[in-house]
Amino acid sequence: MAEVIYLLNKDTLIVKPPKKSPLVYRMIVLAFSMFCGVYICSVCLKQISRHTKPSLMDIQITEEPSERHGVKQSDKPSIHYPKPKTFSRAECADNPVRYFVIVSTQRSGSGWFETLLNSHANVSSNGEIFSLLNRRKNVSLILQTLDKVYNLDWFSSASKNECSAAVGFKWMLNQGVMDHHVEIAQYFTRRQVSVIFLFRRNLLRHMVSVLANSYDRYAKLLNGTHKSHVHSPQEAAVLLGYKPLINSSSLISDFKEMEKKVSKVLTYYNTTRHIVLYYEDLMKNWTKVKEVQEFLSLPTMDLTSRQIKIHSGLLSDHIKNWDEVLKTLNGTSYERFIHADY
C-alpha cells in the first residue's frame, strides 16, 4: 500500500510531501488488518451463536417428538382441551384432559380394573367400544370412533361428561387393535394417547376363566342370565359349580400362542407412551393402583370395585381333569402356574 501511494505521488507531478518512514506505513497497514480481522471474527461468532444456541421455542420443538414417542413411565401424559360438539364443558372448559386406552385380553381382570379407574371422580373409561363389528369394519371407522371418544362426544354410563380429567376405553386384542396396528399406533402418537397394557401372568388361571365364561354364555347359570362379572359371593359360588375340562394335549402350544400374541402387541405399540401391568401384581400390591393414577397424572384417590373374584383358591378345585393337567405341566417352564395364587 505504501508503494502505491509512492507511485501515485510520483506520477501526479505534485510536490512530494515530506517523506515518511516505511515503518510507519507498515504499522498503519498492520493496525488496519488487525481491526478488520477482529471485526470479521466478531461477526462470524455472532452468526454461529445464533445457530448453536436455540431459543426456548427451539427447545420445545426439538424435544416434543421424544416426549410423544417416549415409553418411560415417568414421562408425564400430554394434556388436552377438547371442545365437544354435543355439549358445552361449561365451567370445566379450562380443565385439562388426558387420553388413555386399556389394551387387554378377555378374562384378564380388565373389567375389574376398569371399574377401579371409573371409581375415580374424574375418570371416564367407556368400556369395550369396539366389541361391535360395525365400529371396526375398517380403519377409517376406527379412527372416527377414536376421535369421538377423545373429543368427549362418546356417552356411556361411565362418562363424567364436562369435568372428566382422563378419558379412555377398553380395547381387547381381538377387536381390531392388532389388525390395524400401524395406523392406530400413529394415531396414538399423534393424539398423545397413553396406553395401559393389562395381562395375566398365570395363563392357566386365565384359561380356566375363559372356558368357564364361554360355558356360561349358553348355560346361563345365574337365573337364566349370563354375567361375565359378579358382585356378590353368592353369584360367584353359583358360577364355581362348573369345572372346565382342559385340553391337555394342546395346553403347552396354547400357552405359547398366548405369549406370542402379548409379545406381538407390545412390539406393535412400543413407540407409544405406555405402561405394562399384570392382574396378579395389582391384586397383591395396591401401590400399583397408585402408580396407574400417577401414570395418568391424576390426583391419587382410594379406588374401589364392587366386582367379586370368581375363581379364587386352589386351581385343583376349578379344573375337572386336574391330574391330567398336572402331569402335562410338571417339569415344564409352565409348572409355576400350578402353584400361583392368582
Phi and psi in degrees as a GROMACS rama.xvg file:
@    title "Ramachandran Plot"
@    xaxis  label "Phi"
@    yaxis  label "Psi"
@TYPE xy
-65.4497  -33.4023  ALA-2
-68.2366  -39.914  GLU-3
-61.8993  -45.1009  VAL-4
-60.4014  -36.9955  ILE-5
-65.5705  -43.748  TYR-6
-64.8786  -40.8234  LEU-7
-60.115  -46.089  LEU-8
-61.2949  -35.4484  ASN-9
-70.7221  -35.2718  LYS-10
-85.7332  -17.6381  ASP-11
-89.3285  -3.27724  THR-12
58.3278  23.6277  LEU-13
-94.0022  148.81  ILE-14
-60.2751  129.661  VAL-15
-67.9877  140.017  LYS-16
-72.4439  169.982  PRO-17
-58.1314  131.67  PRO-18
-64.2681  128.159  LYS-19
-96.1941  158.45  LYS-20
-71.5625  135.537  SER-21
-56.5989  -27.1761  PRO-22
-64.3083  -35.71  LEU-23
-63.8632  -45.2212  VAL-24
-62.8901  -39.6626  TYR-25
-63.5917  -39.6884  ARG-26
-65.2476  -38.3283  MET-27
-64.5548  -46.1861  ILE-28
-61.663  -43.7757  VAL-29
-62.1366  -43.0628  LEU-30
-63.9195  -41.7542  ALA-31
-64.504  -41.0119  PHE-32
-64.0594  -42.1883  SER-33
-63.5829  -40.8901  MET-34
-61.1191  -45.8232  PHE-35
-63.6438  -41.4795  CYS-36
-62.2652  -44.7486  GLY-37
-62.5539  -42.0264  VAL-38
-63.3232  -47.2862  TYR-39
-62.6157  -42.4397  ILE-40
-61.9578  -41.272  CYS-41
-64.5146  -38.5023  SER-42
-64.7874  -44.5788  VAL-43
-62.6513  -41.8933  CYS-44
-62.7526  -38.152  LEU-45
-63.9747  -41.848  LYS-46
-64.9731  -42.3851  GLN-47
-64.8835  -41.3569  ILE-48
-64.4223  -30.6729  SER-49
-66.5272  -31.9615  ARG-50
-88.5192  -29.2082  HIS-51
-94.6425  -16.7623  THR-52
-109.826  92.4104  LYS-53
-69.9497  153.932  PRO-54
-81.0064  176.063  SER-55
-59.6249  -38.9657  LEU-56
-64.2915  -38.9629  MET-57
-61.5383  -40.786  ASP-58
-63.169  -41.8152  ILE-59
-63.2149  -40.3278  GLN-60
-69.9381  -44.6857  ILE-61
-70.7437  -27.2856  THR-62
-89.3525  -14.1982  GLU-63
-60.5298  -45.0401  GLU-64
-60.6838  -40.5956  PRO-65
-64.9399  -32.4711  SER-66
-68.1918  -40.944  GLU-67
-73.5001  -36.5566  ARG-68
-91.5311  -5.43884  HIS-69
-64.0607  147.121  GLY-70
-111.783  4.08341  VAL-71
-73.593  137.567  LYS-72
-68.3789  -22.9484  GLN-73
-76.0234  -18.2614  SER-74
-63.3067  137.843  ASP-75
-79.8902  142.381  LYS-76
-70.4618  149.595  PRO-77
-73.1776  148.341  SER-78
-103.893  152.215  ILE-79
-135.85  159.791  HIS-80
-129.033  75.3282  TYR-81
-64.2216  151.285  PRO-82
-122.793  89.7642  LYS-83
-59.2188  148.527  PRO-84
-88.5127  -20.7802  LYS-85
-96.3411  -11.0982  THR-86
-162.034  170.809  PHE-87
-103.168  136.907  SER-88
-75.2076  -7.21807  ARG-89
52.1798  -126.324  ALA-90
-69.2879  -11.6728  GLU-91
-95.5693  8.548  CYS-92
-59.9016  -29.9236  ALA-93
-93.5208  2.89857  ASP-94
-83.4517  127.737  ASN-95
-71.7745  154.094  PRO-96
-127.35  138.534  VAL-97
-103.659  145.102  ARG-98
-104.389  136.673  TYR-99
-146.492  165.96  PHE-100
-145.967  139.691  VAL-101
-100.385  113.613  ILE-102
-102.487  122.87  VAL-103
-154.92  -173.287  SER-104
-122.651  158.245  THR-105
-59.1843  143.722  GLN-106
63.026  36.2521  ARG-107
-112.599  14.2824  SER-108
85.9482  10.9018  GLY-109
-68.4859  -34.8824  SER-110
-65.9082  -44.7388  GLY-111
-61.812  -44.4317  TRP-112
-63.674  -39.2698  PHE-113
-67.3432  -36.9182  GLU-114
-66.1019  -32.3955  THR-115
-60.6431  -50.2189  LEU-116
-59.7302  -42.0701  LEU-117
-71.7471  -13.6222  ASN-118
-76.3245  -10.4861  SER-119
-72.7883  138.436  HIS-120
-60.6698  -25.5144  ALA-121
-124.26  25.27  ASN-122
-113.568  132.701  VAL-123
-121.417  104.082  SER-124
-112.544  118.946  SER-125
-95.8089  20.818  ASN-126
78.9535  -165.101  GLY-127
-85.4018  81.3562  GLU-128
-70.341  -19.8923  ILE-129
-100.873  18.9357  PHE-130
-68.5264  -24.7344  SER-131
-87.1733  129.392  LEU-132
-62.4519  -34.897  LEU-133
-69.2433  -8.92415  ASN-134
-93.1267  -9.4347  ARG-135
-133.368  27.8506  ARG-136
-62.6785  -35.6695  LYS-137
-148.372  170.151  ASN-138
-68.6127  -28.5651  VAL-139
-63.7403  -43.4266  SER-140
-65.095  -37.2454  LEU-141
-62.879  -47.348  ILE-142
-66.5673  -35.1507  LEU-143
-64.4808  -41.5712  GLN-144
-65.4281  -40.7342  THR-145
-61.138  -42.2255  LEU-146
-59.5931  -40.606  ASP-147
-66.2543  -40.8816  LYS-148
-63.4887  -50.6353  VAL-149
-79.1047  -9.36945  TYR-150
-91.2199  4.22203  ASN-151
69.27  17.8944  LEU-152
-94.5155  10.3808  ASP-153
-102.677  126.501  TRP-154
-113.681  132.452  PHE-155
-147.643  177.795  SER-156
-65.485  -17.343  SER-157
-93.4402  -7.10411  ALA-158
-66.6916  129.404  SER-159
-93.7213  4.97654  LYS-160
54.1449  -126.347  ASN-161
-63.8943  -26.072  GLU-162
-103.746  24.5041  CYS-163
-68.8827  136.432  SER-164
-101.284  -19.2184  ALA-165
-148.084  133.567  ALA-166
-132.149  139.001  VAL-167
-168.493  -158.094  GLY-168
-164.571  179.343  PHE-169
-110.164  131.587  LYS-170
-128.159  113.968  TRP-171
-81.6538  150.871  MET-172
-63.0709  -23.9384  LEU-173
-95.1714  19.848  ASN-174
-120.058  34.1219  GLN-175
98.4091  -12.9072  GLY-176
-68.9393  -24.3848  VAL-177
-87.3955  -33.99  MET-178
-69.3219  -34.5583  ASP-179
-121.287  42.5378  HIS-180
-64.7679  -30.7483  HIS-181
-64.8947  -52.8725  VAL-182
-66.214  -37.5031  GLU-183
-69.5992  -41.0596  ILE-184
-62.9329  -39.5554  ALA-185
-63.4635  -39.9159  GLN-186
-64.0404  -46.5705  TYR-187
-59.2302  -39.1649  PHE-188
-68.8463  -44.6757  THR-189
-66.612  -42.4993  ARG-190
-88.493  -1.65739  ARG-191
58.9133  55.4969  GLN-192
-93.0348  130.345  VAL-193
-85.968  129.928  SER-194
-102.886  127.389  VAL-195
-108.932  108.3  ILE-196
-87.7101  131.273  PHE-197
-131.732  119.733  LEU-198
-134.898  175.227  PHE-199
-109.69  138.26  ARG-200
-75.367  -43.1791  ARG-201
-84.3779  97.11  ASN-202
-70.6885  -22.7222  LEU-203
-70.9388  -45.9923  LEU-204
-63.5273  -36.6429  ARG-205
-60.2263  -42.3492  HIS-206
-66.2695  -40.2714  MET-207
-59.3509  -45.3246  VAL-208
-64.602  -40.4897  SER-209
-63.3843  -47.4299  VAL-210
-65.8585  -41.1002  LEU-211
-66.2235  -41.8357  ALA-212
-66.9888  -38.3914  ASN-213
-64.1258  -39.9143  SER-214
-63.7478  -41.913  TYR-215
-70.8797  -18.949  ASP-216
-58.3597  -32.5335  ARG-217
-102.405  -35.8209  TYR-218
-76.1143  -33.3696  ALA-219
49.2444  65.4937  LYS-220
-67.9965  -25.8107  LEU-221
-90.7953  82.6522  LEU-222
53.7003  40.3669  ASN-223
79.3535  12.0723  GLY-224
-122.861  150.351  THR-225
-100.556  129.279  HIS-226
-128.716  122.852  LYS-227
-76.3151  -26.5742  SER-228
-133.431  144.05  HIS-229
-121.464  160.898  VAL-230
-125.069  14.3848  HIS-231
-148.391  150.637  SER-232
-60.3342  -30.9668  PRO-233
-65.8321  -42.4802  GLN-234
-66.5801  -40.1237  GLU-235
-62.411  -39.5297  ALA-236
-63.8273  -38.1997  ALA-237
-63.1176  -46.1444  VAL-238
-67.6976  -27.6601  LEU-239
-69.2023  -12.3662  LEU-240
-64.2544  -21.2618  GLY-241
-97.6325  128.185  TYR-242
-113.419  115.466  LYS-243
-69.4947  150.437  PRO-244
-98.0284  119.361  LEU-245
-96.6109  135.738  ILE-246
-75.6033  97.4427  ASN-247
-70.9768  -25.9011  SER-248
-67.761  -28.6596  SER-249
-109.142  9.41258  SER-250
-61.9437  -48.0804  LEU-251
-63.0097  -45.4133  ILE-252
-66.8436  -32.6905  SER-253
-65.0002  -42.1578  ASP-254
-62.3267  -43.4878  PHE-255
-63.3548  -37.9261  LYS-256
-66.981  -39.373  GLU-257
-65.52  -41.9332  MET-258
-64.2561  -39.3453  GLU-259
-63.0583  -40.6952  LYS-260
-64.9712  -42.9477  LYS-261
-64.0585  -44.2612  VAL-262
-60.6555  -38.0954  SER-263
-67.5242  -43.5135  LYS-264
-68.8868  -33.9032  VAL-265
-66.4123  -34.2854  LEU-266
-70.5059  -41.5319  THR-267
-58.5672  -37.5708  TYR-268
-114.094  27.4298  TYR-269
-73.0183  -11.8821  ASN-270
-91.2408  -4.48496  THR-271
-86.6527  163.301  THR-272
-76.6608  117.957  ARG-273
-148.289  167.469  HIS-274
-138.573  142.185  ILE-275
-109.721  123.38  VAL-276
-120.993  154.545  LEU-277
-125.156  138.572  TYR-278
-54.3722  -43.6508  TYR-279
-61.0077  -39.9509  GLU-280
-65.9026  -38.98  ASP-281
-66.2317  -37.6831  LEU-282
-70.5442  -36.4517  MET-283
-84.1428  -34.4493  LYS-284
-128.862  105.35  ASN-285
-74.8885  -9.11025  TRP-286
-67.6668  -20.4593  THR-287
-64.4068  -35.2514  LYS-288
-65.6161  -37.2509  VAL-289
-64.9534  -38.9518  LYS-290
-62.1542  -35.95  GLU-291
-63.9452  -43.0297  VAL-292
-63.5685  -38.8925  GLN-293
-67.6806  -36.0354  GLU-294
-59.397  -36.267  PHE-295
-93.4707  5.65353  LEU-296
55.1744  44.4983  SER-297
-100.626  152.111  LEU-298
-60.7969  131.567  PRO-299
-71.0364  128.125  THR-300
-132.519  161.516  MET-301
-79.9969  113.411  ASP-302
-98.4691  145.453  LEU-303
-135.289  161.121  THR-304
-142.994  143.329  SER-305
-86.6417  -7.89893  ARG-306
-70.6118  141.385  GLN-307
-107.28  133.345  ILE-308
-67.0501  134.189  LYS-309
-89.2695  -57.8828  ILE-310
-93.854  69.1846  HIS-311
-93.71  167.432  SER-312
87.1188  -162.546  GLY-313
-70.6756  139.848  LEU-314
-65.4182  -32.2293  LEU-315
-60.2345  -21.469  SER-316
-82.0453  -9.35344  ASP-317
-116.942  -1.35384  HIS-318
-120.525  126.434  ILE-319
-66.5204  -43.909  LYS-320
-104.226  55.5688  ASN-321
-59.2243  -44.6635  TRP-322
-60.1214  -38.6287  ASP-323
-67.2851  -42.2251  GLU-324
-65.5786  -41.6555  VAL-325
-59.7602  -44.1926  LEU-326
-63.8656  -37.1877  LYS-327
-69.132  -37.9195  THR-328
-90.6397  -22.0663  LEU-329
-58.9714  130.575  ASN-330
84.7791  -0.972367  GLY-331
-103.431  171.877  THR-332
-68.9858  -12.3492  SER-333
-97.555  6.59198  TYR-334
-60.9031  -28.0004  GLU-335
-60.5789  -24.6574  ARG-336
-65.9649  -26.0534  PHE-337
-65.9456  -36.7914  ILE-338
-102.23  -4.15654  HIS-339
-70.5775  145.955  ALA-340
-77.1931  -32.4865  ASP-341
